[in-house]
Amino acid sequence: MSDGMALKIYRGRGSPFAWRVMACAEEKGVLYQAETLDASKKEHKAPEYLAINPRGQLPSLVDGDIVVCESLAALLYLDEAYPEHPLLPSERKERALVFQRSVEISNLQDKALPVLHLKRSNGDPAGVQKAIEALKGELKLWEEHTKHGFAVGSKFTLADTAVGPFVLSLRRYGASLKDYPNLAKYDETIRARPAFQKTVPPQWLESPDLDWLSDV
């Protein structure tokens, strides 16, 4: 570790973005210290943290005098800085897919959030249904992506550290995934990995699951 200092990962209490970074560190066997900030108390806007991340966003990775403030960048940093147990494939075509899937997962979040917002606010039923259909369209793509077991092919890669927390979030909000057997199996596979079990966001452990995606 840089300058003999412990690597730190600053996370929120329910953040899938921080979850991906911590799971990556666990998968690679990298020692780190988790620093949990409570957004409800504006701890991520405190001067001490803004000195680390001026945007006041989570997560942030601090490795000695190196600071990485975006979760995908943190995944790439971890795999390069700690090359033991590499999570990036050596073959260029597979690496390209890992990069693509890692970014592409943002589409799933973009489709799920409108459903969650509308359900939480008792939105117009027609608007809710339209948002659900858009989410289902996205899930069909991920059903195909995960047909070989993981986000890219049949082996766990860096893409799964990026994708996994967002797929697990679907179940958190009540999705059954009954129409998406490949994705449901992927959920089970990722959920069972020790790296993800050890790094479940605290808020998930302290509050019940919801049913806002029960129509999915």
C-alpha positions as CSV (number, residue, x, y, z in Angstrom):
1,M,0.0,0.0,0.0
2,S,1.2,3.5,-0.8
3,D,3.6,5.0,1.8
4,G,2.7,2.2,4.2
5,M,-0.8,3.7,4.8
6,A,-4.0,1.7,4.9
7,L,-6.2,2.0,1.9
8,K,-9.5,3.6,2.9
9,I,-12.9,3.4,1.1
10,Y,-15.4,6.0,2.1
11,R,-19.0,4.8,1.6
12,G,-22.6,5.8,2.2
13,R,-24.9,3.6,4.3
14,G,-26.9,2.3,1.3
15,S,-24.7,3.0,-1.7
16,P,-24.4,0.3,-4.5
17,F,-21.6,2.4,-5.9
18,A,-19.5,2.0,-2.8
19,W,-20.5,-1.7,-2.6
20,R,-18.9,-2.4,-6.0
21,V,-15.5,-0.9,-4.8
22,M,-15.5,-2.8,-1.5
23,A,-16.5,-6.0,-3.2
24,C,-13.7,-5.5,-5.7
25,A,-11.2,-5.1,-2.9
26,E,-12.5,-8.2,-1.2
27,E,-12.3,-10.2,-4.4
28,K,-8.7,-9.2,-4.9
29,G,-7.7,-9.7,-1.3
30,V,-6.8,-6.1,-0.8
31,L,-6.8,-4.9,2.8
32,Y,-8.8,-1.7,3.3
33,Q,-10.5,0.3,6.0
34,A,-14.2,1.1,5.4
35,E,-15.3,4.6,6.5
36,T,-19.1,4.9,6.6
37,L,-20.6,8.4,6.3
38,D,-24.2,9.1,7.0
39,A,-25.7,11.2,4.2
40,S,-28.8,12.0,6.3
41,K,-26.5,13.8,8.7
42,K,-24.6,15.5,5.8
43,E,-21.4,13.9,6.8
44,H,-20.4,13.7,3.2
45,K,-20.6,17.5,3.1
46,A,-18.3,18.1,6.1
47,P,-15.2,20.1,5.4
48,E,-13.0,17.1,6.2
49,Y,-14.6,15.0,3.5
50,L,-14.8,17.8,1.0
51,A,-11.1,18.1,1.2
52,I,-11.0,14.5,-0.1
53,N,-13.8,14.7,-2.6
54,P,-14.8,18.3,-3.4
55,R,-18.1,17.1,-5.0
56,G,-19.1,15.6,-1.7
57,Q,-20.0,12.3,-3.4
58,L,-19.5,8.7,-2.3
59,P,-17.6,6.6,-2.6
60,S,-14.0,7.8,-2.5
61,L,-10.9,5.6,-2.4
62,V,-7.8,6.9,-0.6
63,D,-4.5,5.0,-1.0
64,G,-1.8,7.0,0.7
65,D,-1.6,10.2,-1.3
66,I,-3.7,8.8,-4.2
67,V,-7.4,9.7,-4.2
68,V,-9.9,8.1,-6.6
69,C,-13.4,9.6,-6.4
70,E,-15.5,7.7,-9.0
71,S,-16.5,4.1,-8.4
72,L,-15.6,2.7,-11.9
73,A,-12.2,4.5,-11.8
74,A,-11.7,3.0,-8.4
75,L,-12.3,-0.5,-9.8
76,L,-9.7,0.0,-12.5
77,Y,-7.3,1.5,-10.0
78,L,-7.6,-1.5,-7.7
79,D,-7.0,-4.0,-10.5
80,E,-3.9,-2.1,-11.7
81,A,-2.4,-1.1,-8.4
82,Y,-2.9,-4.5,-6.9
83,P,-2.2,-6.9,-9.8
84,E,-2.5,-10.1,-7.7
85,H,-5.8,-11.9,-8.5
86,P,-6.4,-9.9,-11.7
87,L,-10.1,-9.3,-12.6
88,L,-9.5,-8.1,-16.1
89,P,-9.2,-10.7,-18.9
90,S,-5.9,-10.8,-20.8
91,E,-7.7,-11.2,-24.2
92,R,-8.5,-7.8,-25.7
93,K,-12.0,-8.6,-27.0
94,E,-13.1,-9.8,-23.5
95,R,-11.5,-6.8,-21.9
96,A,-13.5,-4.5,-24.2
97,L,-16.7,-6.3,-23.1
98,V,-15.8,-5.9,-19.4
99,F,-15.4,-2.2,-20.0
100,Q,-18.6,-2.0,-21.9
101,R,-20.7,-3.9,-19.3
102,S,-19.2,-1.9,-16.5
103,V,-20.5,1.3,-18.0
104,E,-23.6,-0.2,-19.6
105,I,-25.1,-1.1,-16.2
106,S,-25.9,2.6,-15.6
107,N,-28.8,2.0,-18.1
108,L,-30.4,-0.4,-15.6
109,Q,-30.3,2.2,-12.9
110,D,-31.6,4.8,-15.2
111,K,-34.6,2.6,-16.0
112,A,-35.3,1.5,-12.4
113,L,-35.1,4.9,-10.7
114,P,-38.3,6.3,-12.4
115,V,-40.3,3.2,-11.3
116,L,-39.0,3.7,-7.7
117,H,-39.7,7.4,-7.7
118,L,-43.3,6.9,-9.1
119,K,-44.1,4.1,-6.7
120,R,-42.8,6.0,-3.7
121,S,-44.9,9.0,-4.6
122,N,-48.0,7.1,-5.6
123,G,-47.6,8.3,-9.2
124,D,-50.0,8.1,-12.0
125,P,-50.7,4.4,-12.8
126,A,-50.2,5.0,-16.6
127,G,-46.8,6.6,-15.9
128,V,-45.8,3.8,-13.6
129,Q,-46.7,1.2,-16.2
130,K,-44.7,3.0,-18.9
131,A,-41.7,3.1,-16.6
132,I,-42.1,-0.6,-15.8
133,E,-42.2,-1.5,-19.5
134,A,-39.0,0.5,-20.1
135,L,-37.3,-1.3,-17.2
136,K,-38.5,-4.7,-18.5
137,G,-36.9,-3.9,-21.9
138,E,-33.6,-3.2,-20.2
139,L,-33.9,-6.4,-18.2
140,K,-34.2,-8.4,-21.4
141,L,-30.8,-7.1,-22.5
142,W,-29.2,-8.2,-19.2
143,E,-31.0,-11.6,-19.5
144,E,-29.0,-12.1,-22.7
145,H,-25.8,-10.6,-21.3
146,T,-25.8,-13.1,-18.3
147,K,-26.7,-16.3,-20.3
148,H,-23.2,-17.7,-19.7
149,G,-23.3,-17.2,-16.0
150,F,-21.6,-13.8,-15.5
151,A,-21.7,-10.3,-17.0
152,V,-19.0,-11.3,-19.5
153,G,-18.9,-15.0,-20.3
154,S,-18.5,-17.8,-17.8
155,K,-15.9,-16.3,-15.5
156,F,-16.1,-13.6,-12.8
157,T,-14.5,-10.4,-13.9
158,L,-14.2,-6.8,-13.0
159,A,-17.5,-6.2,-14.7
160,D,-19.3,-8.3,-12.1
161,T,-18.0,-6.0,-9.3
162,A,-19.5,-3.1,-11.3
163,V,-22.8,-4.9,-12.3
164,G,-23.5,-7.1,-9.3
165,P,-24.6,-4.5,-6.7
166,F,-27.2,-3.1,-9.1
167,V,-28.7,-6.4,-10.0
168,L,-28.8,-7.3,-6.3
169,S,-30.6,-4.0,-5.7
170,L,-33.5,-5.2,-7.9
171,R,-34.4,-7.9,-5.3
172,R,-33.9,-5.3,-2.6
173,Y,-36.8,-3.4,-4.1
174,G,-39.0,-6.5,-4.7
175,A,-38.3,-7.7,-8.2
176,S,-38.9,-11.4,-8.6
177,L,-37.0,-11.8,-11.9
178,K,-39.3,-14.7,-12.6
179,D,-39.3,-13.9,-16.4
180,Y,-35.5,-13.6,-16.4
181,P,-34.1,-16.9,-15.4
182,N,-30.5,-16.1,-16.4
183,L,-30.6,-12.8,-14.5
184,A,-32.2,-14.5,-11.5
185,K,-29.4,-17.1,-11.5
186,Y,-26.8,-14.4,-11.8
187,D,-28.4,-12.7,-8.8
188,E,-28.0,-15.9,-6.8
189,T,-24.4,-16.4,-7.9
190,I,-23.3,-12.9,-7.0
191,R,-25.3,-12.9,-3.7
192,A,-23.5,-16.1,-2.6
193,R,-20.0,-14.7,-3.1
194,P,-18.2,-13.9,0.2
195,A,-16.9,-10.6,-1.2
196,F,-20.5,-9.4,-1.6
197,Q,-21.8,-10.9,1.6
198,K,-19.1,-9.2,3.6
199,T,-19.8,-5.8,2.1
200,V,-23.6,-5.5,2.1
201,P,-24.5,-1.8,2.7
202,P,-25.4,-1.2,6.4
203,Q,-28.8,0.3,5.5
204,W,-29.8,-3.0,3.9
205,L,-29.1,-4.8,7.1
206,E,-31.0,-2.3,9.2
207,S,-34.2,-1.8,7.2
208,P,-36.6,-4.2,5.5
209,D,-36.8,-4.8,1.7
210,L,-39.5,-2.9,-0.3
211,D,-42.0,-4.1,-2.9
212,W,-41.8,-1.2,-5.4
213,L,-40.5,-3.5,-8.2
214,S,-42.9,-6.4,-7.5
215,D,-44.3,-6.0,-11.0
216,V,-41.0,-6.9,-12.5
